[in-house]
Every structure is written in structure tokens, then in C-alpha cells.
Amino acid sequence: MVNTGDTAWILTSAALVLLMTPGLALFYGGMVRAKSVLNMMMMSFGALALITVLWVLYGYSVAFGDDVGLGLLGDPGEFFGLKGLMEDTTSEAGGLPSMAFVGFQAVFAIITVALISGAIADRARFGSWMVFAGIWATVVYFPVAHWVFDFTLTDDDGVVTHTGGWIANDLAAIDFAGGTAVHINAGAAGLALALVLGKRRGFGREAMRPHNLPLVMLGAGLLWFGWFGFNAGSALAANNTAAVVWVNTLAATGAAVLGWLVTEKLRDGHATSLGAASGAVAGLVAITPACSAVSPVGAIIVGVVAGALCALAVGLKYRLGYDDSLDVVGVHLVGGLWGTLAIGFLADPDAPAGVESLFFGGSVDQLWRQAVGAGAVLVFSFVLTLVIAAVVKAVMGFRVSEEDEVAGIDTVVHAESGYDFTSLGGGSGSALHQATTPKTTEGVRA
């Protein structure tokens, strides 16, 4: 029987998570230079459109179809085109209509793909990005979602009625809302993709400042707002677990903002708006896998460590020489790893997940499970992304020409400009470029 209250909450949560992708477009769009803001936002909107279609056709079936062997892949044909799911039946989540669960999981797939785009800002062909996004979702995200989110089900007599993925069931690692499947997955892919495409022209020598910090702050605010659907909605019911998760998400994010700003102040002498926005996202990332396993005080610890750790991690690209344009690695990969491993250190048996940890019970059992799950997703995503990106690059090219990169992807690829100053009294594309080109090269986070 359908639970109408739970269904209303999950449909609302799905809408909140869907809003996160336009929020991400604003967040990323404000962080790039003015000449590529539309291209950056289009990569998120393109992912939204493409992954929606693929999810309906076969993505849901690969992720949540009955396992075809070893917990690695769902049956692609079981729910092809979502056949058989329009009937008035409930999903594996219990009292939810099947389509409510389909919709909720769809928006997770969408934003995971969109997150990767921040690593290759300013230099990727839009068509190549779309081809990559479709292949990556098919080969990487849909199977990993099966590993992490698809649970084995039994009937009242203990007979298995559905077999799920290996991380959720055989390994029994905890990932409440996507620290592995979403953030480690996207972060590892972003690193691989940045390595294949190479550095932006002028990386490390020219200023590549965010062109519109109010857009960044607005995007971060929408992400924070939508993330309550992301995390609390993953309870799949309007219940105590959702309430605990909601509070833990709020606490960790606030603590992460403070952790990032203090780190910035001590390191650079300034607490910045970009730091506040980035700290909020870092906290949201880190608490995502752990939000059902820790106490509110534990959530604060997760958040403050994430803020400080990710603030330090974003500088790795300069030391190691890779150009992760918008810090997908520093925030999502590092934050996702910390949040996933933090369960092994800080999980409280009184929290909804009900597991012991090193600091609450003295057990290392959950810690090794978390480490194996995180490591498996990281390696799988990184290696396959390298292969996919290399093939796309070889077949159709992945990077715009140097001339187009200098001129700006918006005008060359999309025949548009994010800001039309000619209506204010003249000016040319050259004048626009001059007006938006940074004049300094010091103290800039690209």
C-alpha cells in the first residue's frame, strides 16, 4: 500500500535535488571567466537533459535491476524504458510508488555527471563533453549506483526477491546518500579528465579569477537548500532518520564554512566569499555518506575537518601540476573520502545507522569496510574515465583550439555572450574581452 506522506516527501526531495543542478551551473558559472560562463552552465544543463533520457531508457535498470552476477551490474533489460513501473505498485523502498523512487534516483545520476564538468572549465568542446557524459554515465555511474544504492530484498519468509550490489550488501559499507557513488566517483573522474585534456592556456601564470562572486554565492545557497532533499530524502520516508539526517546536514555544513574561513584567514590573511561558498559545499559533500551514522556533535567534527582539509587540498593542483579548474578534486574527491572514512572513526551506535566505530565502541570493522568501498570506487572511476576520455579525444577531439580558448568558448562554440555591454553605449567583442580580463596574477585561486 502506498504511503502518501512518504511519497510526498520523496517527490519534494527529488525536486530539491533537481534544483541542485541549476544551482551547480550558477556556482560553476560564477567561478569561471566571463568569456566561458555560458559554456560552463551549458555543461550542467546538457547533463541534465542527456542523463534524464538515458536513465529512463536503461540507466535505472542497470542501477536497480536484479543483479546479473557478483553484485556488479543490474539487468539492463529488466526495466528498459521503465516498462512495468507505471502500475500502482510499490518500489524496493517499501511504501513508495515505483516511479517516485525512479525519479528520486534520476536526479542523483544527473548531478553526479554535472559535477565532473568543473574540472575541465574553459577548454572543452561541448559536443565532446556530451558524448563523454553519456558514455561515462553508462559505463561508470550506473554500475556504481548498483554497487552502492541497490539493496538485496527478501520476503516475509526470508526468500530473496531481489539481489543488489556488492558494496551495499556483501561489503556492508555505509554510504547513506552518495559519498562514494556521487562525490568520490565524480572527483576521481574529474582528475582523470583534467589529466587527459591538459592545462588551460596560462594556468599558473595568468589570473583566472571568478568573474561573478554573487553568482557563486547564489549557486552555493541553492546547493545547500537542495542538499536537504539529497540527504534527508535518502531516508526514503518522512521519519526520524530523515529528521536526524536533516539536522546533521545543517550542522556539518555550518561547521565546514567556519573551518574553511579560519584556514583561509590563517593562511592568506583574508576570509573570502568564495571560501564561504566552497566551505559550504565541502561540508555538504563530507556529511553526505555519514549523515545517518554520526551524532550532531560528530557532524560538526566531520564538517570542520572537511572545511579545513578541503581548503588546503585545493592548492594541490599547483604543487602536483594538474589543472582541476574549479576544484572538483579538492572538494568532492577529498571531501567524499574524508566523509566516507569518518564513519569508521565517528559513527555513533545511537545514530540511525546503528554501527560502532573506532572512537565509539573501539571497533575497526566499519573503518576497513569504508576504506575498501571508497578505494574501489576511486580506482574504478579513475581508470575507466582515463580510457573513455582518451577514446573521445582520439576519435573527435576533446579540447578547443588555442585560438578559440583565448577568444572565449561562449562566442566560438555557442555564438553567445554572457554579458552584452554593447547595448550600454558601444563596444566590441574585443572591448568586452579587455573589460573582463584580470589585471593581476597574484593571490588567485583559479
N, C-alpha and C positions, 0 to 999 in steps of 0.2 A: 504494500500500500504506500502511495506517495505521501511523504511528509511535506506539507505545503510550506511550513515555516522554514525548514531546512532548504527547500527548493528556492524559496525567495532569497535566502541569504546567499546561496551559491550563485544564482543568476546575478545578484547585485555584485558579488565579489568578482565574477567574471567580467562584468562591465568595468569595475575599478581597475582590474589588471589590463584590460584592453586600453584604457586611458593611459596606462604607463608607457605604451609605445609612442604615441604622440608626445607625451612628456619627455621621453628619451630623445625624440627628434629635436625638441626645443633645447634640452640640456646639451646635447652634442652640437646642435646648430650654433648656439651661442659661443661655444668653445673654439670653433674654427675661425679662420679669417673670413672677412666679408665676401670675398670672391668665391667661396665654396660653401656658403651656408645652405643654399637650396639643394645642392648635391648631397650634402650630409643629411639633411632632413629627408630627402627622397629615398635614401638607402633604408631608412626606417619604415617609411610608408610603402616602399616596394616590398620589403619583407612582410609587412602586414598583409598585403594583398596576396602575394605568392604563397606564403605558408598557410594561409587560410584555405586556399584551394587544395593544396597538397594534403592538408590534414583531413579534409572531407573525403578526398579520393582514396587515400591509403595510409596516411600518417597515423590516424587514430588506430587503425587495425594493426599496424606494425608495433605501435607502442602498447596497446591494450588487448590485442587479440591473444588467443590462447597460445602459450609458448610452443615453439616448434622444435626446441631442443636446447638443453644446457642453460636455460634462462637467459638466452642472448637475444631472442627476436620473437615478436608476436607474429601470428599468422597474417600475412598481408591481405589475403583474400577473405578472411572471416567477416570483416565489416567493410569491405570495399564499397566506397560511395555511401557509407553509413547504412548499408542495407540492413533491414530488420530492427533498426533502432528507433523508428518513429512510432512503434506500438506503445501502448500505455504500460510499459514495463519499467522496473527499477534497475539501476546500474549496480556495479560491484560496490558502490558506495552505500548501498542499503536503500534508504527511502527516497532517493533522488531519481527522477526520470533519467533514462539513459542519456538523452540529449543535453540535459543540464551538465552532466559530467563531461560529455564530449566538448561542450562549449568552454567549460572552465579550463580543461587541459589544453585546448587550442591556443588560448592566449599566452600560455606559458611557452609553447613552441614558438610563437611569433616573436616574443620579446627576446628569447634566447638568441635567435638569429640576428635580430636587430642590434643587440649588444656588441657583436663582433665588429660591426662596421666602424666603430670608433677607433680601432687600431690602424685603419688604413685611410684616414681622412686626408683630403686634399689631392689624392693621386690615383684613385681607382676609377676605371671605366664603369659606368652604371650598368651597361648590358652584361659585362663580365661578372660584376657583383651579383646580378640577379641569377645568372647561371650557377655561379658558385653557391649562392644561398639555397637554391633548390636541391642541388646535389648534396650539400652538407647536411641539410635537414633530413634528407632521405637516408644517407649513409651513417650519419653520426647522431643527430639529435633523437630521431625516432627510436632507434635501438637503445640508446642510453636511457631515454624515458621509460622504456620497458624494463631495463635493469633496476631502476631506482623507484619508480612510482607504481608498478604493476604488482599487486599482492596476490598470492595464491589464496583461493577461496574454497571453503568446504561447506557442505550442507549440514543439516541438524544431526545426521548420522555419522558425520566425520568423513564423508566421501568427498574427495577433491572434485570440485566442479569447474575450476579454472586454475591454470598454472601460470605464475607470473615470473618476474625477472630475478636474477641471481643475487643482486646486491640487496634488494628488499627482503628476500626470503632465505636464501642459503647463507649469505654473509651476515644478515641481520644488522647492517649498518643503519644508523638513523640519519635520514635527510628529510626533514618534515616538509619543506617547501621548495627545495631545489638548489642547495649549496653545491652539490656535485653536478646534477643534471643541467642546471642553468648556468651557474657562475663559474665553477671550475671548467666546465665544458666550454663556455664562451671565452673565458680568459685564455685557456690553452690554445684555442683556435685563433684568437686574436694575435697571440705571439707568433704562431706558425705563419699566419697570413702576412704579418708585418715583415717577417724574415724573407718570405718569397717576393714581396713587392719591393723591398728595399726602402731606403730612407727618402723622406721628402727632400726636394732640392733646397739647400740651405740649412738643413737640420743641424743644430748645434752651433751655427754661425749667425743666422738671421733670427730676429724676433718673430715669434709665431704666437702672438698674444690672442686670447679670446676677444672676439670683436664686439660681443654684446653680453656683458655680465648679467644684466636684468633678465635676458632670456635664459641664461644658465640657472639663475635663482628660481625663475618660474618653472623651468623643467624639473629641477630638483624637488620643488614643492609638490608638483603633480606626481612625481615618482613616490615621494613619501606618502602622499594621500592614497595612491593606488596600491601601495605595498601592504596596506592593511587587508585588502582583498587577497593579495598574493599569499600572505602568511596565514591570517586568521581564516580566510576562506578554505585553506588546505585542511582544516578540521573536517570539512565536508558536512558540517552540521552547525546549527546555531546552539552551541553548548558550552560547557565550562572550558573545554580545551581551547575553543575559539577565543574565549574571553582572556584566558591566561596568555595565549599567544599574542593577542592584541596588545596587552599591557607590556609584555616583554619586547615586542617590536618597537613600541614607543620609547621605552627606557633605554634600550641599546642604541637607538638612533640618536637620541639626545646626548648620551654619553660619548658617542663617536664624534659628534660635532665638536664637543669640548676637547676631546683628545687630539683631534686634528688641529684645532686652533691653538692649543697650548704648544704643540710640537712646532707649528709654524712660527709662533711668537719667539720661542726659544732659539730656533734655527735661523730665522730670517729677520726677526725684529718686528714682524707685522702679522696680524691675524686678518686674513682676507675673506672676501665674499666667495671667491672661488673655492677657498679652503673649507668654508662652512658648507657649501653645496656638496663638495666632494666628500667631506666627512660624513654628511648625512647618508649619501649613497653607500659609503664604506660600511657604516653601521647596519644599514638595511641588508646589505649583502651578507655580512657575518652572522647576523641573527637568524637569517632565513633557515639554515639547516637545524639550528639549535633552539628555536623558539618554543618548542614543546618539551624540551629536555632540561632547561635550566630554570632557576628561580628568578624573580625580578632583580635581585641583587646580582645574581650570576649574569643576567642580561646586561647590567651596567658594566660589569667586568669585561664581558665579550665586546661591548661597544667601545669602551675607552681604549682597549688594546687595539681594536680594529682601526680606530681613528689615528692613533699614533703610528701603528705599523704601516698602514697604507700611505700615510703622509710621507714616511721615509721610503717606502717601496717605489713611489712614482719616480724617484730620481735614479732608479736602477738603469733605465734606458740610456741615460747619458754615460754611465760607467761601463755598461756592457755593450753599447753601440747599436742597439736595435731601436727603431723608430715606431713605438706604440703611441700614435698621435694623441689620443685622448685618454690614455692610462687605463685601458681595459685590463692589462696585466696587473698593474699596480693596485687597482681597486678590486676588480672582480676575481682574478685568479688568486691573489694574495688574501683578499678578504674572505673568499669562499673556502680556501684552505684553512685559514685560521678558524672560521666558524664551524667547519666540519670537525676539525681536530679538537676544538674547545669542548665538544660534547664529551669526549673521553676524559677531560680534566675536570669539568664543571657540572656535569649532569647531576641533577638532584633527584633522588628516588621519590620525593614528594611531588615532583612535577608530573604533568600528564603522561609523558613517555615512560616514567617509572623505572629508569635504569640507574645503576650505580656508576660512579666514575672514580678516577684516581683520588680526587680530593673529597668525594662524598661516598665513602664505602671502601676506599683503598683498592679498588679493582682496576686492572689494566685491560680487562677483557673487552670493554667497549672501545677503548682507545685504539687497539690494533685493528679492530673491525672498521673504525672510521678511517684509519690511515690507508688500509687496503682499498677501500671504496674510493677514496679521494685519488689515490695514486693510479688506480685502474682507469678512471675516467680521464684523468690528466693525460696519461700516455696514449690512450686510445684516440682522444680528440686531437692531440698534437700531431701524432704520426699521420692519421688519416687526412687531417687538414693540409699538411705539407704535400701529400700526394694529390689531393683534389686541386689545390691552388696551383701546383706545378703543371698539372694537365691543362687546366683552364688557361694558364699563361702561355703554354706552348701552342695550344690549338687556336686561340682567338686573341691572345694578348690580354693583360690584366691592368696595365698601367697606361695612363695617358702620356702623350709625348711631353718632352720638356717644355716646348713652346706653349702647349695647352695648359700645363701646370702653372707656368708663370702668368699666363693671361687670365687664368681662373676657370675652373671646371664649369661653373654656372653658365657663363656665356657660351662656352665652346660646346658643351655637351647638351645643355638644356635650353639654350638660346634665351635665357632669362637672367635677370639680376635681382638679388635680394633687396636692393635699395636703389631706387631710381631718383637720383639727385638732379637730373636734367630738368625736371618739372619745377625746380626751385630757382631757375634762372640761368639755364645753360649748363654746359659741361659735357664732357665726353667720357667714353669708357676709360680713357687714359686718365682723365682727371679723377674719376671715381677710384681707379686703382691707386692713384697717388694719395688720395684722401684716406684710404683705408690701409696703406702700407705702414707698418710700425717704423718708428724713427730710432728706436734704441734696441740694443741686443743684450742688455744686462738684466739679470734677475727675473727671467721669464720662465714660466712653466709652459712648455709647448702643449 
